[in-house]
Amino acid sequence: MNVVTVLGSTGSIGTSTLAVLALHPDRYRVHALAAQRNVDKLLAQCRQFRPAVAVLTDPAAASRLQQQLHAEAIPTEVLSGAPALEAVAQAPEVDQVMAAVVGAAGLAASLAAARAGKRLLLANKESLVVAGDLLLQALREGGGEIVPIDSEHSAILQSLPADRSRWPSDVRNIVLTASGGPFRRRAADTLDAVTPEEACAHPNWSMGAKISVDSATMMNKALEVIEAHYLFGMAPDRIEVLIHPQSIVHSMVNYRDGSVIAQLGQPDMRTPIAYGLAYPERMASGAPWLDLAAVGRLDFERPDASRFPGLGLAFAALRMPAGACAVLNAANEVAVDAFLRRRIRFTDIQRINADLLAAGSAGPCDTLDALFELDRETRALAQERVARLAA
């Protein structure tokens, strides 16, 4: 039995992970499920998978879950608080950790899993964006491995040579595809008027509010550029982004000899999740088969910088001193939250991001505490910008 912990089990990636695990009860056992405060959904998951441990970072929610589990005689231990995430991520009986907690909140748990030598199934972009060097160092020290779960990075991994030593010599560049979100054809001078409802109406995917807005601004792709740099050791000038509205080609690799190798499939997260769980093998994911004849056509175009100015910020951040990527991530989280609460306009998101990135960062970023302090300072400055724009 392969033992799995799922961090962020009640979110879209977490629920898809459990759907894949349910297809293979002979191969996988769930040790721990963790979420923030969704008691009802986590209770239903505990009923089905009977984990040894359940974590809710919200203490009041954890207390309610404990009462429910006790009433139903389900012998799952309930823990609460952020340290509990780290505890279940590094538990000795665990083989794999699905890191799907949204935002910087999942960073410490990802590092704990890496240091403990686990296979880290990374669906949390921020772990690499904020602390890429620290996470790679933790993986080296702990002897673990990282398998990306984002469909784009999974596609790149599937398209690269199995022998990593050949990547520098064989590969010309990697190409991340992007759907273009709901505003691919919308005039740039009308984006000021975008509402949260419009920004969250993704044409291909059903996702949470934050990631949906990131897709609409293409900041999700900006963060994925940074993630790809750390995952595959590619310099910024060897990473390219193309808009592909059908979301069938999930990403591709251009080789020195002119070949292009891509991974295609239905836009269904169960495919990269199953690949990550079974890597380097393959197993059934429950995703539907791809019928290319039914798709009919595959389109590609370069992103419009006037419509998606945030994309260029990722390449700029990678060329800046350490800490710039963490600044960009923190500023974006604050700005997106303010937009969703209707305090700022859609276009203000990138104004805040660019402003904070240009302001630069000072001090060392070689420890988690230093990064958290930089994150805290950046969020405070971003809140000031939000207050000014909302006045």
LUMPAMI-481223 format. One record per atom (N, C-alpha, C): x, y, z. Coordinates in pm, whole numbers, plus 32768, in hexadecimal, padded with zeros to 4 digits. Layout:
XYZ
...
This chain:
80537F888000
800080008000
8057807D8000
803580DD7FAB
8075815F7FA9
802081BC7FFD
805E8200805D
8013825080BE
801C82E48097
7FA883278095
7F9F83AF805F
7F60840C80C6
7F96848480CF
7F5884F38116
7F2C855980B0
7EB3858D80C0
7E7D85F18063
7E67867380AF
7EB886D78090
7EAB875C80CB
7E5687B2806E
7DE987E880A3
7D8B882F804E
7D2587D08012
7CF787708062
7CA58703802D
7C19872F8001
7BE987A18034
7B6087CA8010
7B5D88287F98
7BD188507F65
7BD788A47EED
7BCB88507E6F
7BD388927DFD
7BBE884C7D7E
7C2A87E47D64
7CA988047D7F
7D1487A27D6B
7D0887317DD0
7CE987547E4B
7CDA86ED7EB2
7C6C868B7E94
7BF886BD7E6B
7B8986637E4C
7BA6860E7DD2
7BEC86477D6F
7C1385F77CFA
7C78858D7D21
7CD385AD7D7C
7D34854A7DAC
7CED84D57DEF
7C8C84F37E44
7C4384887E88
7BF184367E25
7BBF84767DBB
7B76842B7D55
7BD183C67D10
7C4E83ED7CF6
7CAE83907CB9
7CD383227D1C
7CED83467D98
7D1082E17DFD
7CA1827B7E0E
7C2482A87E05
7BB2824D7E16
7BAE81E37DAA
7BEB81FF7D37
7BEF819C7CCA
7C54812D7CE5
7CAE81427D46
7D1D80E47D5B
7D2D80C47DF0
7CC5808D7E2F
7CCD806F7EBE
7D3380037EDF
7D5D7FB67E7A
7DC17F4E7E90
7E4F7F847E90
7E6080037E63
7EE5803C7E57
7F0180AB7EBC
7E9780F17EE9
7EAC81697F3A
7E5581697FB7
7E8F819E8022
7E4681B3809E
7E5B824380C9
7DF0828580F5
7DF883108121
7E1A831481B5
7E88835681D6
7EAF83668262
7E7083E282A0
7E7384528257
7E4184CF8290
7DFF85258224
7D96856A824D
7D5285CD81FA
7D5786528244
7D7186BD81FB
7D7E8740823C
7D3987AA81EA
7CF78806822F
7CB1887581EF
7CB388EC824F
7C6E89568228
7C6D89CE827C
7BF789CE82DC
7B7B89D082A5
7B0989D88301
7A8B899382CD
7A938949825F
7A1D890B8225
79FD8889826E
79B2889582DA
79938822832F
794187BA82E5
78D787E382A2
787D87838263
78C3872F81F9
7913877181A6
79568727813B
79C286CA8172
7A0D86F981D5
7A7486A4820F
7A36862F825A
79C48645829A
797E85D882DE
7956856C827A
792085958207
78FA853381A0
797484E6816F
79E5852A8161
7A5F84E68135
7A918485819F
7A8484A9821D
7AAC844E8289
7A5383D2828C
79D483E48271
797B8370826B
79A7830E81FF
79D28344818B
79F582EE811A
7A7F82AF8129
7AE383008153
7B6E82D1814D
7BA682A881D5
7B6182C78241
7B8C829F82C7
7C2082BD82E1
7C4A833B82D2
7CD7835B82EB
7CF88350837F
7D77833B839C
7DA283398429
7D9783C38467
7DAD842A8416
7DB084B38449
7D63850F83EB
7D1B85708424
7CDC85DB83D9
7D08865F8416
7D2886BF83C2
7D58874183F0
7CFE87AF83BA
7CD388078411
7C94888483E9
7CE488F4842C
7D1B894E83DC
7D7089B58417
7D208A15846E
7C9F8A228454
7C488A7484A8
7C218A238525
7C498A4E859E
7C2F89FF8617
7B9C89E88633
7B478A4C861C
7AB88A3B8635
7A7D89D285D8
7AA789D4855A
7A78897084FB
7AA988E58522
7B2488DD8553
7B5A885C857E
7B09882385F1
7AE18879864C
7A90884B86BD
7A0A8812868E
79CC8854862D
794C882285F7
7960879C85B1
79CD878F8567
79E887118523
79FD86A18588
7A4786BD85F2
7A5F86588659
79DC86258695
7980868086B0
78FF865986E8
78B186008687
78B386258608
786B85D585A3
78A7854A8595
792C8543858E
796C84C1857F
7952846885F9
795684A4866F
793B845886E9
78AC842386E9
784E847686BD
77C2844C86BA
77AC83D7865C
77FE83CF85F1
77EF8364858F
785182F185A7
789D82F98614
78FD8290863A
7965827885CC
799082E4858C
79FC82DD8529
7A7E82FC8573
7ADC829F8578
7B5282AE85CD
7BC28301858F
7BA183718553
7C0583CA8518
7C2E8434857E
7CAF84428593
7CE284AA85ED
7CD8853185A9
7CAD859685F0
7C9F861D85B8
7D08867985F5
7D5286BD859C
7DB4872085C6
7D8D87A7858D
7DC2881385C8
7DA388988596
7E2088EF8596
7E18895D8549
7E8689BB8543
7EE7899D84D3
7F318A0384A9
7F9189F3843C
7FFE898B845A
8033898184D6
809A891B84F0
806A888C84D5
7FE8887684DE
7FB487F084C3
7FC787C98431
7FC5882B83D7
7FDF880D834A
806C87D58339
80CC8814837C
815687E38374
8161875783B1
811A8740841E
812286BE8460
80F5864D8405
8083865F83C4
805185F2836E
80A085EA82EC
80E1865782C3
813286548249
81B28604825B
81E685FF82D7
826385B882EE
825285398340
81D5850C8352
81BD849283A0
820B841D8365
824D83CD83B8
82A683648384
826182FB832F
81DF82E48346
819B827C82F9
816F82AB826F
8181832B8250
8151836381D2
81BB83598165
8190832F80ED
81E983268079
81DF83A18020
816283D0800B
814C843F7FAF
80F584A97FF2
811185287FD0
80C385978004
809085EA7F8F
800C85F17F83
7FCF864B7F21
7FC786D57F61
801387347F2C
801687BC7F62
7FBB88147F0E
7F3F88227F3C
7EDB886C7EEE
7E9988DA7F40
7EDD89077FAB
7EAC89787FF7
7EC489F67FA5
7E608A4A7F97
7E6C8AC27F43
7EBC8B2C7F8B
7F178B6E7F41
7F5F8BE17F75
7FDA8BBC7FC6
80188C228001
80938C10804D
807D8BBE80CB
80008BA880F3
7FE38B5A816C
80178ACB8163
802A8A9780EB
80598A0E80DC
80EF89FF80D8
81388A6C80E1
81C98A6880CE
82108A168138
81F48A2F81B7
823B89E98222
82248952821B
81AB892981F9
818E889981EF
81D8885A817A
81E388A2810A
822F886E8098
82C1885A80BE
82FA88BB8104
838588AE8130
8396883A8192
8335882781EA
833C87B8824A
833B87328202
82E58725819E
82DF86A88151
836286908107
839A86FB80CE
841886ED8083
848986C180E0
849286FF8155
84FD86DC81B3
84EE864E81E7
8472861D81EA
84598595821C
846A852B81B0
849285548137
84AE84F480CE
843484BC8087
83C58504808D
834A84D4804D
834C84F27FB6
82F784AD7F6D
82D684DA7EE5
8272854C7EF4
829785C17EC8
824486377ED4
81FB864D7E50
817886377E54
812486507DDF
80F886E17DE8
813887377D9C
812C87C67DB2
80C088057D59
8051882A7D9A
7FE988767D56
7FE189037D90
803C89217DEA
804389A37E2C
80B389F47DEC
80908A4B7D8C
80F58A997D44
814D8AE97DA2
81108B1F7E0C
81568B7D7E61
81D08B407EA6
81D18ABC7EB9
82448A7E7EFB
82C38A977EAB
82BC8A8F7E27
83308AAA7DD3
83408B3F7DB5
82D08B857DA2
82D68C137D82
83148C617DF4
82E98C457E6E
83198C8F7EE2
83A08C5B7F12
83B38BD97F11
842A8B9E7F50
84688B317EFB
84798B4C7E7B
84AD8AE67E21
85348AAF7E4C
85918B087E6E
86178ADB7E95
86128A897F16
85C18AB67F76
85B68A6D7FF4
857889E37FDF
851289DB7F8A
84D0895B7F74
852D88F97F2D
857689277ECA
85D488CE7E85
864288A07EE3
866F88F97F3A
86D488D27F9D
869C886A7FFD
861F887B8029
85E0881B8084
85D287928042
85B187917FC2
85A587127F79
862D86CC7F71
8696871A7F58
871B86DE7F52
874386A47FD8
872986EF8043
875086C380C8
86FE864B80F6
867C864A80D5
862585E08105
8622856580AD
865485738032
865485007FD8
85CD84E47F99
857285457F9F
84EF85327F60
84EF855B7ECE
847A855D7E95
846D85887E0A
83EF85DB7DFB
83ED862B7D92
837B86807D77
834186597CF0
82BD86467CEC
827786297C6F
820B86947C5F
821486E77BF9
81B287537BEA
8128871E7BC2
80C187617BF8
803787397BDC
7FF0879D7B81
801C88197B7F
7FE488767B1B
7FE888317A94
7F7B883C7A47
7F7587F379C8
7FE6881B796B
800F889C796E
807888CA7914
80FF888E793A
8120888E79BB
81A2885B79E4
81A787C379DD
8137878379F5
812F86F279E0
814986D2794D
810F872278F5
8122870D7865
81B4871E783E
81F787837877
82848798785A
82D58720788A
82BB86F27903
8302867E7938
82EF860578DE
827485F078AD
8258857E7857
829A858C77CD
82BC860777A6
82F586207721
838D862C7722
83CA86317798
845B863A77A2
849B85AF77A2
851C85A57780
856185237789
856084EF7818
8554846D7827
8558843278AD
85DF844B78F0
8649845278A0
86CF846E78D2
86DF850578E1
86DA8536795C
86DF85C67975
87628606794B
87CB85B87944
884C85F0791B
88498620788B
87E685F3783D
87DD861B77B0
878D869C779D
874B86CC7806
86F7874277F5
874687BB77C1
87BA87DC77FB
8800885377CA
882D88497738
885387D2770D
888987C47686
881D87AA761D
87B48763763F
8750873B75DC
86E187A175C8
86C387F0762F
864B8845762E
866E88D47605
8622890975A4
86318996757D
85E389EF75DD
856389CE75F4
85148A177658
849689C87678
845289F476E1
83D289B67706
83648A1C76EE
82EF89EC76CB
827E8A4276A9
82088A1F7702
81E08A7E7755
81698A6E77A8
80F18AA2775C
80888A537754
800F8A827712
7FAF8ABF7779
7F5E8B1C7748
7EFE8B61779D
7E7B8B6D7751
7E0C8B5D7798
7D8A8B657756
7D6A8BF37728
7DA58C57776A
7D818CE1774D
7D0F8D1377A2
7CD08CB877ED
7C658CE07848
7BED8D1E7804
7B998D617851
7B1D8D967818
7B2F8E1777C8
7BA78E5477CC
7BB88ED7778B
7C1C8ED47719
7C2E8E5E76DE
7C8F8E4F7671
7C708EAB75FC
7BF18EC475E3
7BC98F187572
7B8E8F9E759E
7B8C8FB7761D
7B519034764C
7BB390A87639
7B80911A760F
7BD4918F75F8
7C1691BA767B
7C9791D67673
7CE291F876EC
7CAC92757730
7C7792D376E1
7C479350771D
7BBF93427761
7B8692C87761
7B0792B077A7
7B1A92617828
7B9692397847
7BAD91E178B9
7B9992267940
7B9C92A97941
7B8092F179BE
7AF892CA79F8
7A9992AA79A1
7A0F929379CC
79F1920279EE
7A5591AA79E9
7A3F911C7A03
7A0E91077A92
79AA90B17AA3
797690907B28
79B4900C7B59
79B08FF27BDC
79E08F707C0D
79988EFA7BCE
79178F097BB4
78CB8E9B7B76
79008E7D7AEA
791E8EE57A9E
79548ED17A18
79DF8E927A1E
7A318EC07A7B
7AB98E8D7A86
7ABC8DFA7AB0
7A588DCE7AFA
7A548D447B2B
7A108CE47AC9
79DD8D177A5A
79968CC479F8
79F98C8E7992
7A4C8C2E79BC
7AB08BF57961
7A6D8B9F78F7
7A9A8BAA7878
7A578B5F780D
7A708AC8780F
7ADC8A9B7850
7B008A0C7849
7B0289C578D0
7B198A0D793C
7B3389CE79BC
7AD28A027A26
7AB489AD7A86
7A6889D67AFC
7AC989D97B72
7AE78A527BA3
7B508A617C07
7B218ABF7C75
7B738ACB7CDD
7B568B2A7D46
7B648BB97D16
7B348C177D68
7B2F8CA37D3E
7BBA8CDC7D26
7C188CC27D80
7C9C8CFF7D72
7CE28CD07CF4
7CE68C4F7CDC
7D2B8C1D7C66
7CE18C437BE5
7C5D8C527BEE
7C118C7E7B79
7C378D0C7B52
7C448D647BB5
7C708DED7B98
7CFE8DED7B62
7D558D997B9C
7DDE8D907B69
7DE08D627AD8
7D848D0B7AB3
7D7C8CDF7A28
7D4E8D5279CE
7CEF8DA17A01
7CBC8E1279B3
7D268E7C799C
7D7F8E9179FE
7DEC8EF279EE
7E688EB379AF
7E6C8E2F79A5
7EDF8DDE797E
7F4F8DE279E5
7F2E8E0E7A60
7F928E047ACA
7FAB8D727AEE
7F488D1B7AD8
7F638C8D7AEF
7FD68C5E7A96
7FD88C8E7A1A
80438C6779BF
80C68CAA79E7
80BF8D247A1A
81388D667A4B
81778D147ABC
81238CE67B19
81578C937B86
818B8C0D7B52
814B8BD87AEA
81788B597AB0
81FE8B687A69
82198BDD7A30
829D8BF779F5
83088BEC7A60
82EF8C2A7AD4
834E8C237B42
835D8B937B72
82ED8B4F7B7D
82EF8AC37BA8
83418A6E7B47
832E8A837AC6
83778A367A61
840D8A4E7A69
84328AC87A87
84C18AE97A98
85008A907B02
84BC8A807B73
84F48A307BE0
84E689997BC7
847789717B8E
846088E27B78
84C188A77B13
84DB88F17AA9
852588B97A38
85AD88FD7A20
85D1895C7A76
8652899C7A6A
866289EE79EC
85F58A2779BB
85F88A73793F
86058B09795C
86618B4A7917
866F8BDB7921
85F38C1D78E5
85D58C9A790D
855D8CDD78D9
85558CE17841
85C88CF077FD
85C48CF9776B
85B08C727728
85A48C087778
85868B837742
84FA8B55776A
84A88BB47794
841C8B9777B7
83C38BF17762
83608BB67723
83058C0076CB
82758BE376F4
821C8C3F76D8
818D8C2C76F4
813F8C437673
80E58BE67655
808B8BF375E2
7FFC8BE07612
7FA28C3175DD
7F148C1E75F9
7EDD8BB0759E
7E988B5375DD
7E5C8AE17596
7DD08ACE75CF
7D6B8B0B7593
7CE78B1375D4
7CA18A8D75E9
7CC38A26759C
7C8089A575AD
7CB089597629
7D21897D7660
7D5A893976D6
7D6788A376C0
7D93887D7649
7DA987F07627
7E3D87CF762B
7E8F882875F2
7F21881B75FC
7F48885E767F
7F73881076E0
7F8688477765
800C888B7778
806D886A7726
80EC88B17718
8144885E76BD
81BA88977699
820F88527639
82A08877764D
82F68829760E
8386883E7615
83BC88487588
840788B3756C
844E88C274EC
84DB888C74FD
8502883474A2
858687F674A9
85E788357445
86678820745D
86D0885B740B
86C7882F7379
869387B67363
868F878272DA
861387B0728D
85C0880572C9
854888367286
84CB87E972AC
84D8877E72F8
846387327323
8417877E7390
839487677395
8340879C73FF
82F38727743A
8303871174BB
82BC86A57500
825B86E57562
81DD86BD7558
817486F975AA
8124868C75F0
80DD86B2765A
80808657769B
7FF4868E7687
7F9A863A7655
7F1186617637
7EB28610768D
7E3E864676A7
7DD885FE76F1
7D618658770D
7CF6861C773B
7C82866B7762
7CA986C977D5
7C6D874077DD
7C8B8798784E
7C4C876578CE
7C908705790C
7C5D86C27983
7CD286AA79E0
7CCE86E37A59
7D3F86DA7AB4
7D5A864D7AE7
7CFC85F37AD5
7D15856A7B02
7D8885297AB5
7DA185567A3A
7E0E851B79EC
7E96853A7A29
7EBC85BA7A3F
7F3E85D27A7E
7F4685A07B0E
7ED5859B7B53
7ED685667BDB
7EF884D17BD9
7EB984857B81
7ED683F67B77
7F6783DF7B4C
7F9984337AF1
802484267AC5
8083843E7B3A
806584A47B8A
80B984C27BFD
80B984537C64
8043841E7C82
803883B47CE5
808383357CBC
807A83117C3C
80B482947C0C
813F82A57BCF
816E831F7BBE
81EB833E7B78
825C82DF7BA2
82A782A87B40
82A182C07AB0
824282637A64
81F182187AAD
818E81C37A6B
811482167A45
80B481D47A07
8034821379E8
7FC381B97A18
7F5781F87A42
7EE481AB7A71
7E6481F67A4C
7DF581B37A56
7D7481EF7A33
7D5A82687A8D
7D2782D47A4F
7D0B834F7A99
7C76836C7AA6
7C25832D7A51
7B97834C7A4D
7B7583BD79EE
7BDC83FB79B2
7BC484677953
7B95842E78CE
7B4484797883
7B1484487801
7B838446779A
7B7383F07737
7BD583E676CB
7BCC84627672
7C3D84847635
7C4284F575D8
7C1F84C6754B
7BBE8508750E
7B9684EC7484
7BC08564742F
7C34855A73EF
7C6785CC73A3
7C0E85EF732C
7BCF858D72F2
7B7585A97283
7B0085FF72B1
7AD185E5732A
7A648637735F
7A9486C47381
7B1086D073B1
7B48875473CE
7B5387A6734E
7B85876672E5
7B8487A47261
7BF887FF7242
7C208856729F
7C8C88B37284
7CD288DA7307
7D4F88FE72F8
7DA0892C7368
7DDC89B27341
7DBF8A1A738E
7DEE8AA1736F
7E568ACF73D3
7EB28B2373A3
7F1B8B5B73F8
7F318BED73D3
7F4E8C3E7437
7F6E8CCA741E
7FC58CFE748F
800D8D697474
80618DA474DB
800C8DFE7535
802B8E0375B6
7FDD8E597610
7FEC8EED75ED
7F828F3875FD
7F818FC775E6
7FAF900C7667
8022904F7661
805A908D76D9
800290FD770F
7FB4913F76BB
7F5D91AA76EB
7EE591717736
7EBA90FA7713
7E4A90BA7756
7E77906D77D1
7EF0903977CF
7F248FE6783D
7FAC901A786A
7FB3909278A2
803690CA78CA
807A907D793A
802D90317988
80688FE879F7
80C88F7B79CD
80B68F467953
810A8ED77927
819D8F007924
81B78F7878F4
82428FA678EC
82828FBA7974
82328FCB79DD
826A8FE07A61
82B68F647A93
828B8EEE7A68
82D08E737A93
835E8E707A5C
836D8E9079DC
83F28E8F799F
844A8EFA79E0
840D8F6E79FF
84588FD77A43
84848FAA7ACE
842A8F6A7B18
844A8F3E7BA0
84BC8ED97BA2
84BF8E7F7B3F
85298E1A7B3A
85B28E577B21
85B58ECE7AE8
86348F127ACD
865B8F727B3D
86088F7D7BA3
86218FD87C13
86608F8C7C88
86908FD37CEF
86CD8F8F7D62
866A8F327DA9
86A28ED97DFB
86508E797E46
85E58EC27E95
85708E897E96
84FF8EC57EDD
849A8F057E81
84C28F257E05
84678F6A7DAA
83EC8F157D8A
84008E937D78
838F8E3B7D58
832E8E337DCE
83668E327E48
83118E317EBF
82C18EB27EC9
82FE8F227EA6
82B98FA37EA7
82458FA17E43
82608F6F7DCC
81F88F6A7D65
81828F157D92
819F8EA27DCD
81348E4A7DFB
80E08E897E68
81228EC77ECC
80D98F047F3C
80848F787F0D
80BC8FCD7EB8
8070903F7E85
7FF5900F7E38
80068FA77DE9
7F968F767D99
7F288F3B7DF0
7F4C8EF27E59
7EE68EB97EB1
7E918F277EF2
7ED28F917F1F
7E8990007F5D
7E3190457EF6
7E68905D7E80
7E1D90A67E19
7DA490567DE8
7DB58FD47DD5
7D448F817DA7
7CD78F7E7E11
7CFC8F717E8E
7C998F717EF9
7C4C8FF67EFC
7C9390647EEA
7C5290E77EE9
7BF390F57E72
7C1B90BF7E00
7BC390C27D8B
7B45906F7DA3
7B568FF97DDA
7AE28FA37DF4
7A828FE27E58
7AB790367EB0
7A62907C7F0F
7A3591057EDA
7A50911C7E5A
7A2291947E10
7A5E92157E49
7AD4920C7E7F
7B1792857EB3
7B6B92C97E48
7B9B927D7DE6
7BEB92B57D7B
7BB8927F7CF5
7BE692BB7C88
7BBF928E7C03
7C18921A7BD6
7BE891D57B71
7C3291647B3A
7CBF918E7B0F
7CCA91FE7ACB
7D4C922B7A99
7DA7925D7B09
7D6F927A7B7D
7DC292A37BEF
7E1992317C23
7DF091B67C08
7E3F91437C37
7ECE914E7C04
7EDD91657B82
7F64916B7B4A
7FAA91ED7B6D
7F5F92587B84
7F9F92D47BB1
7FE392BF7C39
7F9C927A7C92
7FD5925D7D16
804C91FF7D0A
803E91967CB9
80AA91377CA8
8128917A7C72
811891CB7C0A
818B920E7BCD
81C992737C2D
817592B97C76
81A5931E7CD5
81FA92DE7D42
81C992717D7C
8213922F7DE8
829391EE7DB5
828E91B67D3C
830691777D04
837191E17CE8
834692537CB4
83A592BE7C96
83E392F87D14
839892F27D82
83CC93287E00
844192D77E35
844C925A7E08
84BD92077E2D
84B291CE7EB9
850E91797EDE
8510913B7F62
859D91447F9B
85A7914A801D
86289153805F
863590E380C5
86B290C080E6
86C8905D814D
86D78FD18115
870A8F738165
871F8EE98138
869A8E9E8129
869A8E3D80CF
86238DE980BA
864B8D5780BB
86AD8D35810F
86E38CAE810E
86AB8C56817E
86478C8A81C7
86038C39822B
856D8C4C821B
85218BED8250
84908BF88248
845E8C718297
849C8C8A830A
84738CFD835A
84898D80830E
84F98D8982C7
85158E03827A
84AF8E14820A
848B8DA881CA
84278DAF8160
839E8DD48196
837C8D9D820A
82FB8DC18247
82F88E55826E
83698E89829C
836F8F1882BE
83618F6E8240
83A38F4481D5
83958F8C8157
83058F848126
82C98F118133
823D8EFF810C
81E38F5C815E
81FC8F6281E2
81AB8FB78238
81B9904B8212
8234907681FC
824D910181D7
820A91248152
821590C880F3
81DA90E18070
814290EB8078
8106909280C7
8074909780D5
804791198116
809491498176
807091C781B7
8077923A8152
80E1923D8101
80EC92A5809B
807E92998033
805D921D800E
7FF292097FAC
7F6C92387FE3
7F54921F8063
7ED8925080A2
7ED192E880A0
7F43932980B0
7F4793BC80A6
7F2093EA801B
7F5493A57FB6
7F3193C97F2A
7E9D93B27F13
7E6893457F48
7DDA93297F39
7D8793997F79
7DAC93C17FF1
7D63942B8037
7D6294AC7FE8
7DD294CE7FAA
7DD995487F5A
7D7E953E7EE0
7D8294CC7E9E
7D2F94BA7E25
7C9C94B37E47
7C7B947E7EBE
7BEF946E7EE5
7BB494F07F1D
7C0A954F7F3F
7BD995CB7F7E
7B83961E7F1D
